[in-house]
Amino acid sequence: MLVFAIVLPTLSLLWFMSRVIANERLVVGQKLAALYQDKLAEANELTESHFTNYLANLDTNLISANAYPLLRQLVLQEHAAGLVIWDAAGAIIYPQSSVISSDDAAIGTPLAEAWQLEFSTAQTAQAAARYAEIAATSPSPQVVLQARMGRSRCLARLGQLDSAITECSRAAFAQPPDNLDFQAALRWRLTADNARLLLLSLIARTQNPGNTTLLPRTLDALHTDLFNAPPQQLPLPANQNLFIARKVLDALRRQSPASADSPRADELNKLITAESLSLVAADTQPSAAGQTDVFFETTVDHQSFIGLRHKTRSQTVLVLLPKSGLESALTGYRDTFARSEVAYRITGPAGEYIGGQPDLKGKPFLTAILPASFPGWKADLYFTGSDVFEQTARRQIAVYLWTGALVILLIFIAGGLAIRAVGRQIRLNQMKNDFIATVSHELKTPLASMRVLVDTLLEGRVRNEAQAQEYLRLTVKENERLSRMIDNFLTFSRMERHKVAFNLAATRPGALVHDALESVHTKFNSNRCTLTVSVAENLPDIRADHDAMVTVLVNLLDNACKYTTENKQITLKVFLRENQVAFAVADNGIGLARRHHRKIFERFYQVDNSLARHTEGCGLGLSIVKFIVDAHRGRISVDSVPGEGSTFTVLLPVAGNDID
Ligand code: ADP
């Protein structure tokens, strides 16, 4: 039953644990998925708010007249590939490729005459003189600018390079007059930029180190004018702008190989590419078709891009982004999952890669849809490094296993204790049964002998008076034996019911010995026991119940006689040991094996408990002795060798030493 009670819960626990462990990976997966679901929501929120800021930035920058600062910002900071801006009516604002009309050199004007001399008749010196005259006299600053450029060209051709450069730089860095109209302002800027380009080519032809400051100054002026011009300045038409930008890039490359790789050259290159693409997009992309404020796929110049069309009250803007350059739109994801054990990959509607880590293997543990501005896009989450699922699950499983092992251990301990308790109870029962058998046997034996003796006397079957006396004496002896036995039972019974009250008082050890000897005297004589008694002198009094302690000594002496077969030599020694009075009863009897040493003090315990044994008794004597000694706060010990004899020693505290 008990084994069943241990095995059944253990098996159930093991089964339960195996189920829990099997489910643990699933549970951990769900827990982590729930955790990262929140993180994904956070990433989406950040992405959305970044996108809102992006649109707000477009709104702010679209108000200005010049699209170049916006193009520059989008290309250099947001990785845009191109830009188109339409007005409310659908007409293109940027990139415009208009041709600037000019009537400065109309037939009959002084400038036309000078051109004639310079280009048709190749009278360079005369042309130079004519240009100088126009520059000095013309009321139009625009014409003066053109005349200076013409003179510079002629001087260069005449070999006067330094004078040509001086003349050209006057044109290149001339202050624009105030109050120019739209067309005139554009014409002025274009002419000035052309003068700067001419200056670049002239500088390239000289080896004059004096020009080291002029060259960067010219390049700076051009560069600023191209993409870096203040927003309120009118933008150059895109084709002109591109032409100048390419020339500047060439000049930079020519200047030195180092400046070809400089950030400025790199920037210029990007802007040139973006502007070229913008020109193609302006021709091919519709102004109003499609949704606004959502990313969509589009093709420009045979390349795929992600487009974003945004509308303000007066303008519509189209930003083109390369597919792989959407990092800035996805900073929400980058920031949320930076330094985490999770990597993400963002794919477009057709499953094409857009952002995050491109080479993630296996199955994602979580997939999320991006905000509405990214239609059809999704983000897949993967665990990086060693499998976090597995690690977390393993940690949890270890906790379960340890707990399970502990519970099983506790079940076994509790079971073991229960088995021991039940075993003890079974043994006690067994002992009680044996006891009843022994008691009946022990009681019957003296009764039967008395019956025989009395019957013999009654029937007068005695030879003489002496025999009659002998029979009566035997009857008395059997009677005494019966009484002693019943006394023992009664003492034991009182002990069992805790009904014994000891009368502890200062007692002389010698007095105890005297009374005990008197009690066993007859028995020892009839059993031919030789008893040697030695009581040390000047022993202190002990605190004891006189009668109870006499019972202790009588029982020990009785046993010593009982368990000694022939040549019974018994000694009783009383002496002082460790400030206690010791009573040692020694015999040369059958002795006791070590395993019985403790058990003999238990109730009903007998080394030989067969009914056929020769000695009387029912296994109560020593348990009574121990009970009394304990009540006196004393100790009893046995020292015995089988076949050689035993010594039982009782130690009792001295009267004055008592604590209470
Ligand atoms: P019993 O009535 O059987 O003598 P006790 O409680 O007095 O019961 O003793 C318990 C058992 O201890 C005895 O049955 C006996 O086997 C053993 N025993 C007691 N005293 C001695 C002794 N002096 N020498 C050997 N065995 C002893």
Residues whose N, C-alpha, C, O or C-beta is under 5 A from the ligand:
A	BS01	ADP	N559 A560 Y563 G589 I590 G591 L592 I600 Y605 Q606 V607 D608 E616 G617 C618 G619 L620 G621 L622 S623 S646
